Amino acid sequence: MTALLTLLVVIGVSLLITRIATLALAATGLSTESARFQARSAFSGAGFTTHEAENVVGHPVRRRIIMLLMLLGNAGFVTVVSTLILTFVNTRGPRDWGPRFGVLVFGLALLWFAARSRPVERAVDRLIRSALDRFTDLDVRDYAGLLHLARDYHVGELVIEPGDWIAGRALADLQLSEEGLLVLGIERPSGGYLGAPRGNAVLEAGGTLIVYGRDVAITELDRRPAGSEGDEAHQRAVAEQEAVEREEEEELKAAEGDGNPPPAEP
């Protein structure tokens, strides 16, 4: 039974380690989704090669975090396998397997619930951010709160491909603001970065566009093809954004009339 409890502790610590690494990577400027993916990839040893992975390797702080995750992940995998074997081998016989298996399933379910629970996640995140702020020099400001990433508003990274509607065009020609999209930065194919770009900035194929806006609008822009089909999609997106703005204004007026803030969607 001791080996079984040890296994559950190891899994719980593994989840905590990846959560700490996710917040640490996000503090260096990665999006939460990218940070979570890179942390789990490094800790599990999956070794995915992605555009975000190249950004991690080229950043000294991110590189140190990933190297530590790889070291801890390799040691943790061996520990989990050996502990699992001891759990079922070091027993008096098959009659002991049932209770131990039941404890294992219950413990894994409890850890899964804790990992998926929003209240638990928020409480753990507060503790982790406080520890990172106190014991490290990472910038752990809450960018999600700063940018008001509520409802369906997000920061997205769009890899610019040759056949995209935005490829090879200047920002002034695209008029993305009419779609409700705010351009935060452009990462050049050469690796250079242009923050808060002006209208004359051209989006080169192979680069990355960082925008803020509704998730559905970002996704649609990322899939939009070049040519007349893309122009028509742009006009539809503009009309949809106007409808969204009217809806948001009505909600705001209604909330101000009631004296309550507008309802937050999950």
N, C-alpha and C positions, 0 to 999 in steps of 0.2 A: 504493500500500500504506500510505503514511503516513496518508492520509485514512481508510482503513479502520480502522487502529489507533486513530486519534483518535475515530472513531465508537464503538468498543468502550469506550474510556476514558470518553467522555461518558455512555454508558448505565450503566457501573459507578458513576460519580460520582452519577448520578441516583438509583440504588438506595440508595447510601449516604446521600444527602441525605434521602430519604423515611424511611429507618430512623432517622436522628438526630431528625427531626421527630416521628416516632412516639413515641420514648422521651421526648422533651421534652414532648409533649402528655400522655402518660401520667403524667409526673411532676407535672402540674398537677391530676391527679385523674380524668382520663378513663380509661375502660376501654381495654385494649390494642386490642380490636377496633375501638372507636370512634375511637381515636387513629390507627390504621392507615388506616381508611377516610377520615378527614378529611385526613390528610397526603397520601394519594394523590390525593384529589379536588382539593385545592388545587394540588398540583404539576402535575397533568395539565390543570387548568383546566376540569374537568367541571362544577364548581359545583353539586353536589347540595344541595338544601334539606332538611334533616332536623332533628329535635329536637336532636340533638347539635350540629348546625351553629349553632343558636341559642345553645347554651351556649358555643360557641367564640367567637362574636361578642361575647357579653356579658362575656367574661373578658379583661382587658387583656393578660395574658401570652400566652394562647392566640391572641389576635388578632394580636399582633406576630409570632408564629411562622407563622401562616397567611399574613400579608401578605408575609413574606420568602419563603415557599414559592411563592406566586403569582408573585413577581418572578423568582425563579430558574427556575421552570417555564416561563415565557414565553420567557426567553432560551435555555433549554436546548432547547426544541422547535425553534426556528429553527436552532440549531447542529446538531442531529441531522439535520434535513432537508437543510441545505446540505452537510454532510459526506457524507451518503449519496449525494447527487447527484454530488459530486466523486469519490467512490469509483469510480463506474462510468463517468463521462463522461471524466475525465482519464486515459484509458488509450490504449494503442496500437491497440486494436481488440477485437472480440468474444472473441478467443482469451485475453485477459487476464481476462475476466469470470469464467470458471470458477474459477480459483484464488482470486480475491478473494471470490467468493460462498462458496466452501468455508471460507475463513478467517472470514468473517462468521458463518456458521452455527456453526462451532466455537466462536468467541468468545461468541456469544449463548448457546450451550448451556452453556459454562463459567460464564458469569454467572448463568444460571438455576440451575445446580447450587449455586453459592455462595450464592445468595439463598434457596434451599430447604434448605440444609444446617443442621441443628441445631448441630453443633459450631462451624461458622463463625459462625452467628448468635450463639451464646453468647459467643464470643471477641470479636466486633465489639461486642456489647452492653456487655461489660465495659469496653472501651476508650472507648466513647461515654459511658457513665455516669461513668467516671473524669474524662473531659474536661468534661462538664457540671457535675460536682461541683466541679471546680477553677476553671473559668472563668466559671461562671454562678451565680446565686443561686436556681436552681430546686431544688425539693425532689425529689431523685432517689432517695429510699428505695425499696427493693424491696418494694412492697406485696404482690406475689404471694407472696413468701417470708414476709412478716409474717403474712398471713392463711392461710398454708399452702394455697395453691391447687394442690393436687396431685390426682392421679387425675381424677375428674370433678367436683370442687368449683370453683365459680366465683362471681364477683360479677356479678349481673345487674341490668339496669334495665328495669322493666316500666312501660310507658305505660298509665295507667288509663283505660279507655274506659267509656262509660255502660253497656254491656251485660255488663261483666265481673263475675265473682262477688265480687270484692273492692271494687267501686265503691260508695261511699256507706256503707261499714261500718267499724266501729271495729276496731282491731287485736286487742283482747281477744276480740271475737266470732269472729274468723277462726281463732285458735289455729294460726297458721302454724308455730310452734315444734314442734308435734306432727308436722308434715310434714317436719321437719328443716330448716326455713328460718328464718334469723335476719335480722330487719329491721334494716338499718343506717341508713336515712334515708328521708325523704319530701320530695320536691320539690313544692311547691304549684303550682297553675295560675298563681298570681300571680307566681311566681318565687321565693318564699321557700323556705327549706330548714329542715327539722326533723331534726336528727341524733339518733340513739339514741332514737326516739320511744317513748312509753309506751303502755299499752293503750288509753287513752281517745282516742288520735289517730285521726281519721277520714280514710279514703282518699277524696279528692275526685276525681271524674272530670276528666280533663285534666291531672292531676298525674303524678308518676313515683314508683314504689316501688323502692328499692334494697335488694336482698336478697342474702344469702350462703347457698349450699347446693349440692346436686347439680344439675348442669346439666339433667338430665331433669326434675327436680322444678320447677325455675324455668320451664322451657318449658311444662310442663303447666299450671302456675298461670296463666301468661300467656294461655293459650288457654281457660281454664275459663269457661263461661258462667254467668250468674246463675240463681237458682232451684233447684229440687229436683235438677236434673241436676248443678249445681255442688256441692251438698251431698253427693251420692253420690260425686262425684269426690274430694272432700275426705276422705271416709272411706276410700276406696281408697288415697289417698296416705298417710294415716296408717298403714294396715296395711303398705304397702310400706316405709315408713320404719322401722317396727319390725323388719321382716325384714332391712333393710340394717344396722341397728344390731347385730342379733344376729350377722350375718355378719362385720361389722368387729370385734366383740369376740372372735369365734373366731379371726380372723386375728391379732389382737393377742396373744392368749394363746399361739397356736402360735409366733408370732415370738419372744415372750419366753422360751418354753421352749427354742427353738433358740439363743437368744442373738443372733439376727439381726433387723434391722428388717423390718417387713412389706414385701412386694414392691410396687414402684411401677409402676403401669400407665402406658403411654405416653399 
